Amino acid sequence: MRRVGDNFERIVDLDVAAADAEASAEATIDWMVSRGWLLRETSADAMYSLHVDEGYVAGPAWAEIAEDWGAEWIPAPVGVIVGRHAHYGGQGEIAPADATCPSCRASTVIIDYPRAWEPDPAVWQPFSDAIEGWEQTGTGAVACTACGTAGAITDWQWPWGFALGALAFDFWGWPPLTDEFIAEFTARLGHRVEHHTGKF
C-alpha cells in the first residue's frame, strides 16, 4: 500500500556550513544505503519537497527506523535539500509566531495569536529581509527591539515548525520515525537539528 505522500517528516541540520552541506548529505546517504534504509535509486513519485524534484527510494530495511504500520506500507522517497533555506513545518509557508533574541532572550511577537493569524508586516519585515539575505549571501542580522543588539539571523531562536539550515532531509509518506533513529541520525550529523512534521 502506498500513501498519497503529502505528509512529511523533516530533519534540518541547524549548524552545517553551506560549503560542507553537500559532503555531509552524501555521507549521510552513504550511511543510510549501507544500512539498507535507502537505495541509490531516486524517484519523484509522491515527493513534494520545494527545492528538489526527486528523492531516494526506501530500501529493504526501511521499517527498522519507523513505526510499524503494516508489511504492505510503502513509504515515498526521502528528499535531500542542500543549500540555505527557511524550512516550514505544519501546512505551508506560515511565518513563525515569534523569535527569541540570542543576546537578551527577549521574545519578539510576529503573529499575535489568537488575535491575529497573519504576521505583523512591520515586525516580520526585518526578519524576512535578514532571512533573504542569509539565503543569498550567508549573512543577515536583525536588531532586537528590546536590547538593541543586532544578532545573526541564524542565532535567533524560533518556535517549533520553523528552522534555518543549509541541509535538510524530507521523509515523505513514512510512518513516524523512531526516537532511536532520530538520535542516531543527529549523532551522525554532529550538529543541532530541528525535527518537523507537516503536510504539503
C-alpha positions in Angstrom: 0.0 0.0 0.0 1.4 3.4 -0.9 0.3 6.6 0.8 -0.7 9.6 -1.2 2.5 11.1 0.0 1.5 14.6 1.2 2.7 14.1 4.8 6.3 14.6 5.6 8.8 14.3 8.5 11.8 16.6 8.2 15.2 16.8 9.9 17.0 20.1 9.5 20.7 20.5 10.3 20.9 23.9 12.0 24.7 24.2 12.1 26.3 22.8 9.0 28.1 25.4 6.8 26.8 25.7 3.3 30.2 24.8 2.0 30.0 21.5 3.9 26.4 20.6 3.3 26.9 18.6 0.1 29.6 16.4 1.6 27.5 15.9 4.8 24.5 14.9 2.6 26.5 12.4 0.6 28.0 10.8 3.8 24.6 10.6 5.4 23.0 8.9 2.3 26.0 6.5 2.1 25.4 5.5 5.7 21.6 5.0 5.2 22.2 3.0 2.0 24.8 0.8 3.8 22.2 0.1 6.5 19.5 -0.9 3.9 17.3 2.0 4.8 17.6 3.7 1.4 18.5 2.7 -2.1 20.7 4.7 -4.6 17.6 4.7 -6.9 15.7 8.0 -7.0 12.1 8.8 -7.8 9.8 11.8 -8.0 6.8 9.6 -7.1 4.7 11.1 -4.2 7.5 13.5 -3.3 6.8 17.2 -2.9 9.9 18.9 -1.5 10.1 22.6 -2.6 13.7 22.6 -3.6 14.3 19.2 -5.1 12.3 17.1 -7.6 13.4 13.6 -6.7 14.4 11.7 -3.6 16.0 8.4 -2.6 13.7 5.3 -2.6 13.2 3.4 0.6 15.5 0.3 1.0 14.6 -3.2 2.1 15.3 -2.5 5.8 13.5 0.9 6.0 11.0 -0.5 8.5 13.8 -0.7 11.1 13.7 3.1 11.6 9.9 3.8 11.6 6.9 2.7 13.4 5.1 -0.5 12.3 2.2 0.4 10.0 2.0 -3.0 8.4 4.0 -5.0 6.0 2.2 -3.6 3.0 3.1 0.0 3.7 5.5 1.5 1.1 6.9 4.9 2.0 7.6 7.6 -0.6 11.2 8.9 -1.3 13.5 10.9 1.0 14.3 14.3 -0.4 17.7 15.8 0.4 17.8 19.6 0.3 21.2 21.2 0.1 21.5 24.9 0.3 20.5 27.8 2.7 16.7 27.7 3.1 14.0 28.6 5.5 12.1 25.4 6.4 8.5 25.4 7.5 6.6 22.6 9.2 2.8 22.3 9.5 0.8 23.1 6.4 2.7 25.7 4.4 4.9 28.7 4.5 3.5 30.4 7.6 5.8 32.8 9.3 6.9 31.8 12.8 4.8 33.1 15.7 7.8 34.7 17.5 11.6 34.9 17.6 13.9 35.0 20.6 16.9 37.3 20.8 20.2 35.5 21.1 21.6 38.3 23.3 18.9 39.1 25.9 16.4 36.3 25.3 13.5 38.7 24.8 10.8 37.3 22.6 9.5 39.4 19.6 5.9 38.5 18.7 5.5 38.2 15.0 1.9 36.7 14.9 -0.2 37.7 17.8 -2.3 34.6 18.2 -5.3 34.3 18.7 -6.0 38.0 17.9 -4.2 37.7 14.5 -3.5 34.9 12.1 -1.0 36.7 9.9 2.4 38.2 10.7 2.6 41.9 11.6 4.2 43.3 8.5 6.3 45.9 10.3 7.6 43.3 12.8 8.2 40.4 10.3 9.9 42.5 7.5 13.3 42.9 9.2 13.4 39.1 9.9 12.2 38.4 6.3 14.9 40.7 4.9 17.6 39.1 7.0 16.5 35.6 6.0 16.5 36.5 2.3 20.0 38.0 2.8 21.2 34.9 4.5 19.8 32.6 1.8 21.5 34.6 -0.9 24.8 35.5 0.8 25.2 33.6 4.0 24.8 36.7 6.2 21.8 38.5 7.7 21.1 40.2 11.0 18.2 41.6 13.0 18.4 44.2 15.7 16.4 43.3 18.8 13.8 45.9 19.8 14.4 45.1 23.5 18.2 45.3 23.8 19.2 46.9 20.5 21.8 44.2 19.7 21.9 43.1 16.1 22.1 39.3 16.1 22.8 37.0 13.2 19.5 35.6 11.9 20.8 32.1 12.4 21.4 32.8 16.1 17.8 33.8 16.8 15.6 31.0 18.3 12.4 30.0 16.6 9.3 28.1 17.8 8.6 24.6 16.6 7.9 24.3 12.9 10.4 26.9 11.6 14.1 26.5 11.0 17.0 27.9 9.0 19.6 25.4 7.7 21.8 24.5 4.8 20.8 20.8 4.8 17.5 19.1 5.3 16.1 15.6 4.8 12.4 15.2 3.9 10.8 11.8 4.6 7.7 11.7 2.5 4.8 9.4 3.4 6.8 7.4 6.1 5.3 6.2 9.3 6.7 8.2 12.3 10.5 7.8 12.6 11.6 6.2 15.8 13.2 8.2 18.6 16.2 5.9 18.4 16.7 6.7 14.7 16.4 10.4 15.2 19.0 10.3 17.9 21.4 8.2 15.8 20.8 10.4 12.8 21.5 13.5 14.8 24.7 12.0 16.2 25.8 11.2 12.6 25.3 14.8 11.5 27.2 16.0 14.6 25.1 19.2 14.9 21.9 20.5 16.4 18.8 19.6 14.4 15.2 20.7 14.1 12.6 17.9 13.7 9.5 18.9 11.8 6.3 17.2 10.7 3.9 18.6 8.2 1.6 18.3 5.2 2.1 19.6 1.7 
